[in-house]
Amino acid sequence: MLISPRHQRYFMTPRDQSLPLYIESIGYNGNQEKVYRPAGYPYYHWLQTVKGAGELKLSGASATIGENAGILLPPNLPHEYVRVQKEWETIYITFDGSQCAAIVDSLGLGEPAFQQWDMDSPLDHFARHVLDSIGSDQDLSGLEASADMYRFLILLKKHGMIGNRSSISQAVARLAPLLAFMEQHYQDPDIGLEQMACITGISSRHLNTLFKQSFGMTAYSYFILLRIRKSKELLTGSRELTIKETAIRAGFRDASHFVATFRRIEGVTPEQFRNLY
């Protein structure tokens, strides 16, 4: 229901609650009032600043939520917030679902943390997009809102920054030259971590930190997975190649190392994988 041009709020109907993710409510507040919830809110709660700034108190600590920033609160977590400037415009989303907790935890978003993002980030406008989409009242099944909620969580994981840590999108952009190098030189078995670090101009330790942040693994582990992916293309696309020839073309020093690595990662031998296709 549209309250006023400065205040929008929509509640979703119970039919959506069987979905893995569903939006319970979503709204825009042109001048956010003080909120005090000693028992928290019964659903996941995203609060985002559109303009101005507010102060959020949580677990005995407080922090300012300015523009290009927000926080995701888990259910039933006591909190309060109040504007600290003359006006504080906010957008909020409350949501849940049969798989909500599992999805949030798998993305590493389960613990409350202040998130920031760049001005040109998709996060800056996506919540407003979801609000406008729901306001059009065309999504009678709730499926679009469910998909939008999942997309929002992915964007938060990809573009959100906690503290001084760069976002995943920033880390991937910094790794782009190395990723291109790996794609071009995966056949060379002599490439190691030190050479990879030289390409990016950072230390080996920092390089692994960026890879773990972006892909959940070290740089060399990523390189091994790339070689395995290339070997799968060779196994299925060039059936005349022997396993030894495939190993060499995919960047492995010998067939035995290739077979052992392939089996450890894929659960089958290269020959078994080839026969599956």
Secondary structure as UniProt FT lines:
FT   STRAND          2..4
FT   TURN            5..6
FT   STRAND          7..11
FT   HELIX           14..18
FT   STRAND          22..29
FT   TURN            30..31
FT   STRAND          35..37
FT   TURN            38..39
FT   STRAND          44..58
FT   TURN            59..60
FT   STRAND          61..65
FT   TURN            67..68
FT   STRAND          69..73
FT   TURN            75..76
FT   STRAND          79..96
FT   TURN            98..99
FT   HELIX           100..106
FT   TURN            107..108
FT   STRAND          114..116
FT   TURN            119..120
FT   HELIX           123..135
FT   TURN            136..137
FT   TURN            140..141
FT   HELIX           143..159
FT   TURN            163..164
FT   HELIX           168..185
FT   TURN            186..187
FT   TURN            189..190
FT   HELIX           193..200
FT   HELIX           204..215
FT   HELIX           219..237
FT   TURN            239..240
FT   HELIX           243..249
FT   TURN            250..251
FT   HELIX           255..266
FT   HELIX           270..276
//
